[in-house]
């Protein structure tokens, strides 16, 4: 005679898929947060969650009242504190390139060698240069602060833009694919 009868819930393929999706999301979130200051904030939130559970479990009314108010404010605070990270994640999510896959759109390759050659030449001349390489994110606000160039990137052109006393030497050059889109941009 057994005292306990253990019954397990049925485990289906949907459960496996669900677990894999949740594990993948957690992995992506941890990779995204790794090396950032967000980890300390998440640890603080976990501490508050443990305090709330302890207050409820231990029937601590004052601490429970504080924790319930912190929960209400905490939801808003999470969006305020993590606003840059949330914006970055949504930008990355929006730029997954699904339309590129569907429409088989070709992207112009970024001429890294030309950019590096330009920067070495600038270093030899004791000049500085700031180049922004865009991929999927739109930088309309940044582009609006500079002058449109829309020219094929060459080392000579990039060096010329950053030459002292040139009209566009202050600010950044924005590069998209193999073209210099704008120069003199304020970041």
C-alpha positions as CSV (number, residue, x, y, z in Angstrom):
1,X,0.0,0.0,0.0
2,X,1.4,3.4,-1.0
3,X,0.7,6.5,0.9
4,X,1.3,8.8,-2.0
5,X,0.3,8.5,-5.6
6,X,2.3,10.6,-7.9
7,X,0.8,11.7,-11.1
8,X,2.7,13.6,-13.7
9,X,1.2,16.0,-16.2
10,X,1.3,14.8,-19.8
11,X,4.5,16.1,-21.5
12,X,3.9,16.9,-25.2
13,X,5.9,18.3,-28.1
14,X,4.4,21.7,-27.4
15,X,5.9,21.7,-23.9
16,X,9.3,21.0,-25.4
17,X,8.9,23.9,-27.9
18,X,7.7,26.2,-25.1
19,X,10.7,25.3,-22.9
20,X,13.1,25.9,-25.8
21,X,11.6,29.3,-26.7
22,X,11.7,30.4,-23.0
23,X,15.3,29.2,-22.6
24,X,16.4,30.9,-25.9
25,X,14.8,34.2,-24.7
26,X,16.5,34.0,-21.4
27,X,19.8,33.2,-23.1
28,X,19.4,36.2,-25.4
29,X,18.5,38.5,-22.5
30,X,21.5,37.3,-20.4
31,X,23.8,37.8,-23.4
32,X,22.4,41.2,-23.9
33,X,22.8,42.2,-20.3
34,X,26.3,40.6,-19.8
35,X,28.9,43.2,-19.1
36,X,26.5,46.0,-18.6
37,X,25.5,47.8,-15.4
38,X,22.0,46.4,-15.8
39,X,23.1,43.3,-13.9
40,X,23.3,45.2,-10.6
41,X,19.9,46.6,-11.1
42,X,18.4,43.2,-11.8
43,X,20.1,41.8,-8.7
44,X,18.5,44.7,-6.7
45,X,15.1,43.8,-8.2
46,X,15.6,40.2,-7.3
47,X,16.4,41.2,-3.8
48,X,13.2,43.2,-3.6
49,X,11.2,40.3,-5.0
50,X,12.7,37.9,-2.3
51,X,11.9,40.5,0.4
52,X,8.3,40.6,-0.9
53,X,8.0,36.9,-0.8
54,X,9.5,36.7,2.7
55,X,7.1,39.4,3.8
56,X,4.1,37.5,2.5
57,X,5.4,34.1,3.8
58,X,6.3,35.5,7.2
59,X,3.1,37.5,7.6
60,X,5.1,40.7,8.0
61,X,2.4,43.4,7.4
62,X,4.6,46.5,7.4
63,X,7.2,45.0,5.1
64,X,4.4,43.6,2.9
65,X,2.8,47.0,2.6
66,X,6.1,48.6,1.6
67,X,6.8,45.8,-0.9
68,X,3.3,46.2,-2.5
69,X,3.9,49.9,-3.0
70,X,7.4,49.2,-4.3
71,X,5.9,46.8,-6.9
72,X,3.5,49.4,-8.2
73,X,6.3,52.0,-8.5
74,X,8.8,49.4,-9.6
75,X,7.0,48.6,-12.9
76,X,7.2,52.3,-13.9
77,X,10.8,52.5,-12.6
78,X,11.9,49.5,-14.7
79,X,10.8,51.2,-17.9
80,X,12.6,54.5,-16.8
81,X,15.8,52.8,-15.6
82,X,16.1,50.4,-18.5
83,X,14.9,52.8,-21.2
84,X,18.2,52.8,-23.1
85,X,18.4,49.0,-23.0
86,X,14.8,48.6,-24.0
87,X,15.2,51.0,-26.9
88,X,18.4,49.2,-28.0
89,X,16.7,45.8,-27.8
90,X,13.6,47.0,-29.8
91,X,15.9,48.5,-32.4
92,X,17.8,45.3,-32.8
93,X,14.5,43.3,-32.9
94,X,13.1,45.6,-35.5
95,X,16.2,45.3,-37.6
96,X,16.3,41.5,-37.8
97,X,16.4,41.7,-41.5
98,X,13.2,39.7,-42.2
99,X,12.4,41.9,-45.2
100,X,15.9,41.3,-46.5
101,X,15.3,37.6,-46.4
102,X,11.8,37.8,-48.0
103,X,12.8,40.3,-50.8
104,X,16.4,39.0,-51.1
105,X,17.7,42.5,-50.9
106,X,21.4,42.9,-51.4
107,X,23.3,45.1,-49.0
108,X,26.4,47.0,-50.1
109,X,29.4,45.7,-48.3
110,X,31.2,48.1,-45.9
111,X,34.7,48.8,-47.2
112,X,36.5,48.3,-43.9
113,X,39.9,48.3,-45.5
114,X,39.3,51.8,-47.0
115,X,38.1,53.1,-43.6
116,X,41.1,51.7,-41.8
117,X,43.5,53.1,-44.4
118,X,41.9,56.5,-44.0
119,X,42.2,56.4,-40.2
120,X,45.9,55.4,-40.5
121,X,46.5,58.3,-42.8
122,X,44.7,60.7,-40.5
123,X,46.8,59.4,-37.6
124,X,50.1,60.0,-39.6
125,X,48.9,63.6,-40.1
126,X,48.0,64.0,-36.4
127,X,44.4,64.5,-37.3
128,X,41.3,63.0,-35.8
129,X,38.3,61.7,-37.6
130,X,35.0,60.2,-36.4
131,X,33.2,57.8,-38.7
132,X,29.8,56.3,-37.9
133,X,29.1,53.0,-39.7
134,X,25.4,52.3,-39.9
135,X,23.8,49.0,-40.6
136,X,20.2,48.6,-39.8
137,X,19.4,51.5,-37.5
138,X,18.2,54.7,-39.1
139,X,20.1,57.8,-38.0
140,X,17.8,60.5,-39.4
141,X,18.3,62.8,-36.4
142,X,22.1,62.6,-36.8
143,X,22.0,62.9,-40.6
144,X,19.9,66.1,-40.3
145,X,22.7,67.8,-38.3
146,X,25.3,67.4,-41.1
147,X,25.6,68.0,-44.8
148,X,24.5,65.3,-47.3
149,X,27.4,63.9,-49.3
150,X,26.1,60.7,-50.9
151,X,29.4,59.7,-52.4
152,X,31.3,56.4,-52.9
153,X,33.7,55.9,-50.0
154,X,37.3,56.2,-50.9
155,X,40.3,56.7,-48.5
156,X,41.1,59.9,-50.2
157,X,37.7,61.4,-49.7
158,X,37.5,60.4,-46.1
159,X,40.9,61.9,-45.4
160,X,39.9,65.1,-47.2
161,X,36.7,65.5,-45.1
162,X,38.7,65.4,-41.9
163,X,41.6,67.7,-43.1
164,X,42.1,70.7,-40.8
165,X,40.2,73.8,-41.8
166,X,38.0,71.8,-44.3
167,X,34.4,73.0,-44.1
168,X,33.2,69.6,-42.8
169,X,36.1,68.5,-40.6
170,X,34.2,69.1,-37.4
171,X,31.7,66.3,-36.8
172,X,31.3,62.8,-37.9
173,X,31.1,61.2,-41.3
174,X,28.2,58.8,-41.6
175,X,28.9,55.7,-43.7
176,X,26.2,53.3,-44.9
177,X,27.4,50.4,-47.1
178,X,30.0,51.7,-49.5
179,X,28.9,55.3,-49.4
180,X,29.5,58.4,-47.3
181,X,26.0,59.5,-46.6
182,X,26.7,62.8,-44.7
183,X,29.6,64.6,-43.0
184,X,29.9,67.2,-40.3
185,X,27.2,65.4,-38.3
186,X,26.8,66.1,-34.6
187,X,26.4,63.0,-32.4
